[in-house]
Amino acid sequence: MNIAFFLLPKEQVAFLKTNSTVRQALEKLEHHRYTAVPVLDEKGRYSETVTEGDLLWTIKNTPGLNFETSHRFSISGIKKERLIKSVYINAQMEDLLSLIATQNFVPVVDDNDVFIGIVRRSDIIEYCSNQLFAIKGS
């Protein structure tokens, strides 16, 4: 099966730019009720993912950084606790499944590393569950 079947396109995904501020990241996460959001560079390529935990630890450990001053701090300075890996659109399902086991979503890029969307863990679980129950019902 092609992973494009599970792709949530970029137009439907909240993301940040590498020059976004901590405040923008916090507001994006809150608005969409996400725990993590992909970050894209100026050419639209996937750069990294920022998580709630990354933001909280950065606020805790950065003198002068709090919610009121968060608009002055760039997300580029945030230490990431986990590397959220991406896959190419032509990747094999095995590659996707090995990542989805430990990531809430997997960013998907094209041959030029341009971000084209994500595959959500919940969609994979739902698909597998439907397949399992279809087999049991046969």
LUMSE-845783 format. One line per 3 residues: number of its first residue (from 1); their letters; for each residue x, z, y of C-alpha. Coordinates in Angstrom, 3 decimals. Layout:
NUM) a) X:Z:Y; ...
END
This chain:
1) mni) 0.000:0.000:0.000; 1.185:-0.825:3.505; 1.556:2.107:5.898
4) aff) -0.151:0.049:8.616; -3.406:0.986:6.856; -2.917:4.556:8.157
7) llp) -1.573:3.686:11.608; -3.179:5.306:14.635; -2.136:2.836:17.374
10) keq) -0.134:3.877:20.421; -3.167:3.334:22.668; -4.893:6.222:20.878
13) vaf) -1.897:8.571:20.843; -0.873:10.988:23.580; 2.835:10.773:24.325
16) lkt) 5.378:11.764:26.946; 8.199:9.877:28.633; 11.779:11.160:28.473
19) nst) 11.646:11.980:32.199; 8.516:14.153:31.835; 8.600:17.767:32.947
22) vrq) 7.981:20.895:30.916; 4.741:21.335:32.879; 3.553:17.828:31.934
25) ale) 4.360:18.538:28.291; 2.444:21.818:28.334; -0.560:20.201:29.985
28) kle) -0.561:17.236:27.586; -0.465:19.541:24.558; -3.226:21.736:25.976
31) hhr) -5.468:18.833:26.999; -5.288:17.127:23.595; -5.092:20.383:21.591
34) yta) -1.892:19.130:19.907; 1.016:21.180:18.617; 3.516:18.338:19.035
37) vpv) 3.765:15.084:20.970; 6.092:12.066:20.670; 8.498:11.255:23.494
40) lde) 9.282:7.651:24.446; 12.166:6.288:26.482; 11.816:3.896:29.435
43) kgr) 11.665:0.899:27.051; 8.890:2.415:24.939; 11.179:3.341:22.052
46) yse) 10.574:6.537:20.108; 13.074:9.144:21.249; 11.975:12.481:19.788
49) tvt) 9.058:14.856:19.438; 8.444:17.969:21.531; 6.603:20.851:19.879
52) egd) 4.868:23.950:21.187; 7.632:26.021:19.645; 10.320:24.007:21.439
55) llw) 8.561:24.623:24.745; 7.946:28.324:24.135; 11.552:29.025:23.121
58) tik) 12.828:27.033:26.095; 10.637:28.996:28.513; 11.697:32.280:26.916
61) ntp) 15.419:31.469:26.971; 15.794:29.639:30.303; 16.321:31.841:33.363
64) gln) 13.955:30.861:36.168; 11.701:28.791:33.920; 8.098:29.949:33.763
67) fet) 4.755:28.218:34.099; 4.916:28.238:37.900; 8.362:26.572:37.930
70) shr) 7.891:24.344:34.867; 7.335:21.246:37.014; 11.014:21.448:38.050
73) fsi) 12.435:21.303:34.518; 12.764:18.142:32.452; 11.902:18.035:28.767
76) sgi) 15.209:16.237:28.241; 16.941:19.624:28.342; 14.799:21.168:25.628
79) kke) 16.561:22.116:22.410; 14.569:20.756:19.480; 14.279:23.039:16.479
82) rli) 13.282:20.216:14.128; 14.053:16.535:14.044; 10.797:14.610:13.612
85) ksv) 11.828:11.352:11.988; 10.134:8.013:12.452; 9.612:5.127:10.032
88) yin) 9.525:1.383:10.513; 6.166:-0.324:10.125; 7.470:-2.114:7.035
91) aqm) 8.615:1.131:5.355; 7.564:1.943:1.825; 4.875:4.550:1.168
94) edl) 7.486:6.715:-0.570; 9.432:6.929:2.718; 6.292:7.942:4.578
97) lsl) 5.217:10.511:1.993; 8.588:12.258:1.969; 8.268:12.809:5.733
100) iat) 4.552:13.584:5.901; 5.107:16.503:3.543; 6.995:18.349:6.299
103) qnf) 5.683:16.735:9.514; 2.156:16.818:10.964; 2.604:13.184:11.866
106) vpv) 5.167:10.436:11.429; 5.974:8.204:14.408; 5.986:4.502:13.518
109) vdd) 8.203:1.937:15.229; 8.590:-1.822:15.079; 11.800:-3.752:14.321
112) ndv) 13.039:-3.095:17.874; 12.427:0.672:17.568; 9.475:0.371:19.955
115) fig) 6.863:3.044:19.289; 3.637:1.526:17.944; 1.739:4.603:16.784
118) ivr) 1.650:7.466:14.308; 0.490:8.242:10.823; -1.200:11.636:10.636
121) rsd) -0.768:13.955:7.678; -4.507:14.649:7.699; -5.279:10.931:7.162
124) iie) -2.928:10.759:4.172; -4.445:13.907:2.650; -7.967:12.598:3.182
127) ycs) -7.100:9.261:1.565; -5.435:10.940:-1.427; -8.347:13.321:-1.824
130) nql) -10.840:10.446:-1.808; -8.764:8.592:-4.385; -8.517:11.667:-6.594
133) fai) -12.239:12.368:-6.493; -13.029:8.694:-7.111; -10.927:8.833:-10.269
136) kgs) -12.557:12.096:-11.403; -16.014:10.638:-10.770; -15.346:7.577:-12.936
END
